Amino acid sequence: MKDNMPNLIEDLFYGNLRLDESIHPEHAEYQKINRRISDFMQNYKIQHSENEYDALEGLVDLIGQSTSMYVEAAFEQGFRTGGRLMIEVLCRA
């Protein structure tokens, strides 16, 4: 391995491998959708009471937690599938 190449095993061991921080969806609509969500939340805050806005924020937080758990499970499943695929490829070589 070249000296300037990252060592994934060391990064994993030392806790430096943060894949969730390097995810940048390339879908053209991603940024547009996030802007719409932000605009919606800002408008909701202006048009509704503090209690109503807090309730919406609580719901958004719960959806975020649920989505995070789903993405984690999807990542694990994808990683396992990739590992099984590599084993199958190497065993039949």
N, C-alpha and C positions, 0 to 999 in steps of 0.2 A: 504494500500500500504506500502511496506517495505521502511524503511528510505533510504536504499542504491539504490533503484530503481529510475531512472530518472523520473521527473515529466514533461511530454510532454506539458501539458497546460502551466506551468510556462515557460518552454523553448520557447514555441511559443509566449507567451506574451512579454518576455524580448528579443525576437529576436535572441535567441540562437539556434534555430532549423534551421540548414543549411543542408538540405537534399542533395543539389547539391554537397556539399563538401564530402559527405560520399558515393558517388556512385563509385563503383569499379567493372566494368564489369568482370564477371568470365569466359567469353568466351576465349578459349585457344588462339585464333588468335588476340585478342585485342592488346596486347603489340607488337606483330609482325607487325601488320598493322601500329601502331603508329610509330614504328621505320622506316618502309618503307616510311611513309609520311615525317618524319624528314630527312631521307637520300635524298629523292626526292627534298625537298626544298633546302637542302644544295647544292646538285649538280646543281640545277637550278640557284641558286645564283652565283655559280662559272662560269657557262657556258653562262650566259646572262647578259645584261646590267643592271645597277641599276634601270633604268626606267621600264624595263621589269619585273624585280624582284618585284619592288614596285607594279606594276599592278597585278602580281600574288598574292602578299600578300593581296592586296585590295579585290581580288576575294575570297581568303580563309577567310578573315574576314567577308565578306558578307554571305558566306556559313555557317560560325560559328554562326552568328546572326540568320539566318534562322533556323538552326538546334536547337538552343537554344529555339526559340519561339515554334517550333514544340514539343520539349521535354516538355516544360512547359505546353502546351495544352494537351499533352498525359498524363502527371501527373495529371492535373486537372480532365480530363475525367476518369482516373482510380480511383482517389479518390472519385469522385461522384458515380461512379458505385459501388465501395466498400461500400459506405454509403447506397446507395439504397438496395444493397444486404443485409446488416445488418438489415435495417428496415424491409425488406421482411421476413427475417429469424425470427426476434423477433415478428413480427405481426402474424406469422403463428405458433408460438410455442405452 
